[in-house]
Amino acid sequence: MRLSKEALSIKVVVRRGRRGATPFVWEINRDSMSEPIFVSAEAFVSMEEAFRAGHARLAEFTPGTMPETTDSYAEMG
């Protein structure tokens, strides 16, 4: 199965959003929008932790996948 173009335009971005011991937050962004679709309420100690948590939630915002097309000439041959 292939991902649609819309699904490929959605990504996780980690940024420093707060001060203190847990400064990192993740957000879900779409290329066509200037504002994030979703920003995590929870903050994280490291960028890696925030990135993993963001990717765990990414599937909720990613449209379904498209079935892979088959080549009709290959099937006939």
Secondary structure, 3 states (H helix, E strand, C coil): CECCHHHHCEEEEEEECCCCCCCEEEEEEECCCCCCCEECCCCECCHHHHHHHHHHHHHHHCCCCECCCCCHHHHHC
